[in-house]
Amino acid sequence: MMGLPARARRVAPLLSRIVAAIAGGYALAALASVAALALPMAKTQAVLTGMLASFSIYTGAVIWVFAVRSATRAWVGLLVAAAVLLPAAWSVWHAGPST
């Protein structure tokens, strides 16, 4: 029978990928949805664009997490993508309410 530390070393990368796919993918999709509001278009179109794009981004993030070689690369890839979207989302968050 396998000991707990050996089993944990075997299962931990899989659990990390599952958490990255669910939480990281959701966070990335939400960030992209907010960042879409920074696009130069009408607010209603930007909201629809962000919502539709978020489904593709979430799907791509889940595929990415399980396609890369290691769980570390999965997390790094999600963080790099989030870092690219963060300035646009930040500008929307700090722009204040608009009509």
C-alpha positions as CSV (number, residue, x, y, z in Angstrom):
1,M,0.0,0.0,0.0
2,M,1.2,3.5,-0.9
3,G,2.0,5.9,1.9
4,L,0.3,9.2,2.3
5,P,3.3,11.4,1.3
6,A,3.9,9.3,-1.9
7,R,0.2,9.5,-2.8
8,A,0.1,13.3,-2.1
9,R,3.1,13.8,-4.4
10,R,1.3,11.9,-7.1
11,V,-2.1,13.6,-6.7
12,A,-1.0,17.2,-5.9
13,P,-0.2,18.2,-9.5
14,L,-3.6,17.0,-10.6
15,L,-5.4,18.8,-7.9
16,S,-3.4,21.9,-8.7
17,R,-4.4,21.7,-12.4
18,I,-8.1,21.2,-11.4
19,V,-8.0,24.3,-9.2
20,A,-6.2,26.2,-11.9
21,A,-8.8,25.2,-14.5
22,I,-11.8,26.1,-12.3
23,A,-10.6,29.1,-10.3
24,G,-7.9,30.4,-12.6
25,G,-10.0,30.0,-15.7
26,Y,-12.9,31.7,-14.1
27,A,-10.8,34.6,-12.9
28,L,-9.2,35.0,-16.4
29,A,-12.6,35.0,-18.1
30,A,-14.0,37.5,-15.7
31,L,-10.9,39.7,-16.1
32,A,-11.3,39.6,-19.9
33,S,-15.0,40.4,-19.6
34,V,-14.2,43.5,-17.6
35,A,-11.3,44.4,-19.9
36,A,-13.6,44.3,-22.9
37,L,-15.3,47.4,-21.5
38,A,-12.2,49.4,-22.3
39,L,-12.7,48.7,-26.0
40,P,-13.7,51.8,-28.1
41,M,-17.3,50.8,-28.7
42,A,-20.7,51.4,-27.2
43,K,-21.0,50.1,-23.7
44,T,-23.8,47.6,-24.6
45,Q,-21.7,46.2,-27.4
46,A,-18.6,46.0,-25.1
47,V,-20.7,44.1,-22.5
48,L,-21.9,41.6,-25.0
49,T,-18.4,41.2,-26.5
50,G,-17.0,40.6,-23.0
51,M,-19.6,38.1,-22.2
52,L,-19.2,36.1,-25.4
53,A,-15.5,36.2,-25.3
54,S,-15.4,35.0,-21.7
55,F,-16.9,31.6,-22.7
56,S,-14.1,31.1,-25.2
57,I,-11.4,32.3,-22.8
58,Y,-12.6,30.0,-20.1
59,T,-12.7,27.1,-22.4
60,G,-9.2,27.9,-23.7
61,A,-7.9,28.3,-20.2
62,V,-9.2,24.8,-19.2
63,I,-7.7,23.3,-22.3
64,W,-4.4,25.1,-21.6
65,V,-4.2,23.9,-18.0
66,F,-4.4,20.3,-19.0
67,A,-2.3,20.5,-22.2
68,V,0.9,22.0,-20.7
69,R,3.6,19.8,-19.4
70,S,3.4,20.8,-15.7
71,A,1.1,22.4,-13.2
72,T,3.6,25.2,-12.7
73,R,3.5,26.1,-16.4
74,A,-0.3,26.0,-16.2
75,W,-0.3,28.6,-13.4
76,V,2.4,30.7,-15.0
77,G,0.4,30.8,-18.3
78,L,-2.7,31.9,-16.5
79,L,-0.8,34.6,-14.6
80,V,0.8,35.9,-17.8
81,A,-2.5,36.1,-19.6
82,A,-4.0,37.9,-16.5
83,A,-1.1,40.3,-16.5
84,V,-1.8,41.2,-20.1
85,L,-5.5,41.9,-19.4
86,L,-5.0,43.6,-16.0
87,P,-4.2,47.2,-17.3
88,A,-7.3,47.3,-19.4
89,A,-9.5,46.0,-16.6
90,W,-7.8,48.4,-14.2
91,S,-8.6,51.4,-16.4
92,V,-12.3,50.3,-16.4
93,W,-12.4,49.8,-12.6
94,H,-10.9,53.3,-12.0
95,A,-12.7,55.2,-14.7
96,G,-15.7,55.7,-12.4
97,P,-19.3,55.4,-13.3
98,S,-20.3,56.3,-16.8
99,T,-23.7,56.8,-18.5
